[in-house]
């Protein structure tokens, strides 16, 4: 509302998110396993990268929710990358 009592509405803009770009990783922090969920995930691959960007683990994906074994990885910060380039950070304890 303006000081003279008048008002005007702002223009409304609709934003539609691409479900294929959503990547959910849980639990975080992780211990032995993580679950990776994403609409564009099935029939692709997941790459686990260390903090320097080196590939440390790769998993072939067969469903939209994929379990990933982290038991052989040391504690630290990692990146998870989907085949379509989406990247998410997670911590392994």
Protein Blocks (a to p, Z undefined) as FASTA:
>chain_A
ZZkopacddddddddddfklpccddddddfkbccdddfklgopadddddfkopafbdcdd
fbfbdcddfklpccdddddddfkopacddddZZ
